[in-house]
Amino acid sequence: MSLPKSRLLVIGCVWPEPNSSAAGSRILQLLEFFLAENYEITFVSTAARSEFAVDLEKMNIASQVIIMNHPSFDELLKKIRPDLVLFDRFMTEEQFGWRVDETCPDAVKILDTEDLHFLRKTRTEAYKKNISAESLYFDVDITKREIGSIYRCDLSLIISEVEMDLLQKEFKIAKNLLHYLPFLLETISYENKAKLPPFNERQNFISIGNFLHEPNWNAVLYLKEKIWPLIRQQLPNSNLEIYGAYPSQKVWNLNNEKEGFIVKGRARNAEYVMKNAKVCLAPIQFGAGLKGKLIQAMQCGTPSVTTSIGAEGIPGALDWNGFITNDPKEFAEKSVRLYSEEKLWKNSVENGFRIINSRFNKEAFQQDFSERLTDLVQNLNFYRQKNFIGKMLQHHQHRSTYFMAKFIEEKEKNKKTAG
């Protein structure tokens, strides 16, 4: 007689779109991990289903659209009776965490931060005001909200070592509440490398990124205004192809074929366009977490030029698969060298393979995460007793969110009655 499967409920901010963003790839990696751990998974979201979302049913994952501030979610919890609840970003924990506590108090609550939203937001504001982000993030509301969410959960998954250090050193969050879990990637074998197009079969520069993400739009604008003209002066026959999901009209307006600045929009197959490009350009000025486009470039054997923010949390002590610079003139010069010098290009490609194989080894991180979950499930009461701040925040959040939700429920009832 086989043991019953553990039940996992994933509450997503949006439906997973792995071909649109790094966040979409990240949640898909987590779903695959839990499937391999023999979990029975239900994925829910308040967002409308996207035509670009992965087909969860094909993965044997149940899915459902849910309503915010509605008692139907409580009924769903009673039906599923999850052993674990995974919140995809802190906003979903704010919206549904208190309901999980009331209906399924013994369920382990895990927060996948994706990246630290407060860090991304304050870096954005700091960039616009030309001030230090450190002068902002202790005071803004989003920091208090996100840190509060981390304390209310039993474990928070942190994608970058830089963010782990920030949370522990600056915010004094106990290590037992955090778990470093970067992208979970397959190692690149010799056979995989041999299948990738070589230097002389590739052409064009590439920039790629979801345009709903402000750092990506800013990076493309920075390329257009400050970097690409310098590159084109030295490589007058080269083109830069701009890919990204959800481009607005202002993005399309940048297209200029005479200048070799070609806006392509959404890539039907991001891997295909990346592995056929010669060099990836990502002059990212602000942001947080790990940059999926640069990880994918390494997997595809495509060297890249980026900034210190772009490379943050990726190489560790290893050499970058190209160059890291924050100066636009040097950025252009290094880009031209990578595009033109075959030996430099090949060495950079190998650097990328080393980073993927040693820094994002799927098997090593999955094993560690599995053991951490087992310990957490078996000793849940012990860890919760140690987290007094979390218990205090739960108490206050429950009251405020509870009354607000009840107010909205009654308001909706009155609307129907009046109708």
N, C-alpha and C positions, 0 to 999 in steps of 0.2 A: 504494500500500500504506500503510494507516494505522498510526501508531505505537501500540504497546501502551499501555493505560491504566496510570497509576500506581495502586498498591494501597494502600488505607488500612484499617487495623484500628483500630476504636474499642472501647476497653474501658470499659464503663459501670458505674458503681456501682449504678445502677438503670436501668430501661427509660424512654425519654423520654415524659413526660406533660406536653405543653405547656399543657394546660388546667388543670393542677394546681399548677404552680409556675413561678417564673422560671427555675429551673435547667433544667426541661424545655423551656422556650422557647429557652433559650440553646443547648442541645446540638442542637436542631432547626435553629437558624440556622447552626450550624457544619456540620452534615450537608448542608444546602442549598448552602452555600459550596463544599464539596468536590465535590459533584455538579456544580456549575457549572464547576468546574475540571477536570472530566472524570476524576475518581477513581473507581475501582471500590472500593466500600465494603463492609466486613463489620462488623457491630455485634455485640458479645458482652457478656454480663453473667452474674454468678453469681446474680443475683436472680431470683425467680420472675416470669414475665411477668404484667403487670397488664392487666386488662380496659380500663383507661383509657389504655394506652400507644398511641402513634401506630403505625399499620400500616406498618412499615418495608418490607415486601415491595412495597407499592404505590408506594413511592418508588424501587424497584429497588435496595434495600439488603438484602444477605444478613444473616441474623441467627442467633444460636445461643446457647443457654444453656451456660455452661462451669462447670467444677468447680474450686474452689480447691485448691491443694496436690495437683495431680494431673498426671501426665505427659501426659495427653491434650491438655493445652494446648500442650505442645511439638510434638505431632504436628500440631495445627491451625496453628501458626506455620509449620511446614515446608510445609504444604499451601498456605497463603495467600501466603507469602513477601512480607510487607508492605514497602512502601517507607517508609511513615510509620505510626507507632503513636501514637494519641491516647488519653491517659488522662483519663477524666472524674473529676476529683478525685484528690488525692494518695494516697488509700488504695488505689486500683487500681494505681498505680505501685509502691507498696510490695509489693503482692501478686504482681504479674506483671512488673514491670520487669526484674528479674534474669533471668527466663526469656527475655524479649525479647533482652537483651544476649547471652545464651549462644547462642541459636538464630539470631537475626537481628542480629548486631552492627552491620551497616551501616544498619539502619532508623533514620530520624530519629524521635526521641522527643519528643512534645509533651505538655505538661501543661496542661489547662484547669482552672484553680483554682476556677472558678465564683465563689467569693469566698474570701478567706483564712479558712480554718476556724479557725486559731489566734486570729485577731482576733475572730471572732464568739464563740468560746468564752471568751476572756479578758474580753471586754466583758460577757458574761453573768455571769461570776463576779464581776467588779468591781461590776456593778449590784446584785447580791444582797448583797455585802459593803460597799457604799457606799464603795468605794475607787477609785483610778485604775487603768485597764486597763494603762497603761504600766508599772505596778509589777509586773505579772504576766507579760506575754507573753515576756519574755526567759528565764524560768525554767521554764515548763511544758513537759511532754514533747511536746505536740502541736505547739508551735512548732518544736522541733528536728526533729521528723518531717517537717513540711511544708516547712521550709526545706531540709532534706536532699533531699527529693523534687525541689524546684526545681533544685538543683544537679546532680542525677543526670540531669535531662532536658536536651535540647538547646535547648528553648525553652518558656517558660511564658507562657500567655495570662492577662493580668490585666485584670479587667473595670472597675476603678475607678482614676482618677488618684490618689486618696488612697492606695490600696494600692500603686500604683507608687512614690509618694514614700516611703512607709513602708519598702518593701523596699530601695530604693536608699540612702536617707539613714540609716535606723536599722540596717539589717542589712548595708549595704555590698555588696549584690548587684550584679554588673556588669550594665549596661544591655543588653549583647548576649545575656543569658540571658532577658530579659523582653520582652514585647510587649503594649502597651496595645491591647486589643480589646474595646470595650464592646458593648452590644446592637447588632445590625445590622438597622436598621429602614428601611422604605420612607418616603420623604418624604410629607408630608401636603399634597395639592394643594387648590386652591380647590374643585374638584368633590367631593373627599372631605369637606371641611368642610361643604359645603352639604347633604350627606346626613345629617348628625348632628342629632339632636333639639335644638331650641332651648330656651332657658330655661323658657318657659311650658309646655312639654310634658314636662318632667321633674319627678320628685317623689322624695322620700326621700333620706336620707343612706345611704352604703354603706361597709362595711368588708369587705375581702376578703383572704384569705391562707391558704396551706396550714397546717393545724393540727399537722402533724408538725414544724413549724418553731417552736421555742419563742418567739422574738420575736413571732410573730403571736398566739399564745395570750395572751401577756403584754399585748400592745396591746389586745386585745379586753377583757380583764379591767380594764385601765386605763380604757378607755372606759366600761365598765359602772359602775365605782365612782366615778370622779372627774370625767369629762367629760360623759357623756350626761345625768345629772341636771341639770346647769347649762344645757345646750342645751334640754332639755325644758321647763324653767321659762319660757323665752322663746318657744319654739315648741311649745306643748302638743299640737298636732295632727300634729306631724311624727313620722316613724318612722326608725329606723336598722336597716337590713337587713344581717345578718352572713353573709357567704359564705366558704366555705373547704373544701378537700378534707380528707378524713380527720378529721372532727370526733369527738371522744370524748364520753362521756356528760357529763363536766363542762362541755363546751361547750354541749350541748343544755340543760343545767340552767339556763343563763343566760337562756333565752328567757322573755320576759315581755311579752305583747301589751298589757297595760294600761299599761305604761311605754313602749310603742313600741319596745322592744328585741327585734327579731325575728331569731331564728337560723334561717337558711335551709339551711345545710350546703353541700354541693358545688353549684356552679353548672354547669348543663348547658352553658351558653354564657356564659363569663365576659365576653366582649366585649359581649354583648347587655345583661346586667344593669348593666354599668358605664356604657354610653352612655345608658341610660335613667334613671340616678341623677342627682341634682342636684349633690351634693358628696361627695367621697371623704374619709374620715377615717382617718388612719394615725399614731396617737401612739406610734411605735416607740421603745422605750427603749434597746435594744441591738441589735447585729447587725453585718453587714458587707456589702460588695458593693453592687450596685445593687438597688433595690426594684422588682421587676417590676410590682407593683400600681400604683405611682405613675407609671411609664412608660406603662402601659396606660391609666390615667386621662387622661393627656395626649393619647394617640392617640384616645381616645373623646370628647374635648372636655369632660371632667369636671374641674372645679377640685378642688384638694385642700388639706387642712390637715395638716401633718405636723411632725415634730421635725427637729432638725439631723442626727440619725443617719439618719432616714428619707430626707432629701433628699441625703445625702452622695454626692458623685460625679456627680450628675445635672445641675444647672443651669450649672455653671461660673460665669461672671460674669453670666449672664442672670437676669432676674427670675423668681421661682417662679410657678407657675400657681395661686396662692392665697396661703397664708401658711405660714411656718415659725416655730414657737415651741415652747419646752420647758416653758412654764408652763400648767398645766391650765385656769386661769381664763381666761387670754388665748386659749388654744386654743378654748374654748367660744365666747367672744365673736367671734373671727374666723370661726368656723364658721357662726354665726348671720348674720353680715354677708354672707358668700358666698352663703348660702342665700336671703337676702332681697333683696339689692341687685342688680338685673339688670345695671346698667352695670359694676359691680365684677366680677360673674360673667363677663361677656363679655370684659372686658380680661384676666382671669385665663386664660380659655380660649385666647386668642391667645398669651399668654406660653407656654403649654404647647406650642402648635404650633411656636413659634420654637425651643424647646429640642429638640424631636424633630428638626426639619429641620436644625438647625445642629450638634447635638451627637451625633447617632446616625445620620448619613447613611450608609446601607448601602454605596452605591457607592464612596465615598471610602475607607472602612475596608477594604473587600474588596480594593480595588486595592493598598493599602499592605501588607496581609497577604500577598497573592499574591506581591508582589515580595520580601517578607521570606523567605517560604518558598523561593522560587527561589534566593536568595542562600545560604540555609542549606544546601539540598541540594547546591548546586554547590561549597560551601566547607566541608563538614561537618568534615573532618579538621582544618582550620585552627581552627575554633571549638572543637572538642573539645580540641585541644592547649592552648588558652588557659584551659580550665576544669579546672585541676588539682584543685581542691577536689572537683569532681564525680567525677573519676576516683578519687580517694582514697575518697570515700564509696561509690562503686560497689564497690570492692574489698572493703571491710569488710561492706557490706550483702550482697554476693553470698555471702560465706562464712556469715554468720549465718543468712540466709534459706534458703540452700541446705540447710544441715544440719537446720534446723527442718522444711523441706518433706520432706526425705528421711525424717526421723523419723516424720512423720505418714503418709507413704506406706507405710512398713514396718509401722506400727501397724495401718493399714487392711488390709494384706495378711495380717497375723497374725490379725486378727479373722475374715477370710473362711476362713482355713485352720482356725481353731478351730471355726468354725461347721460 
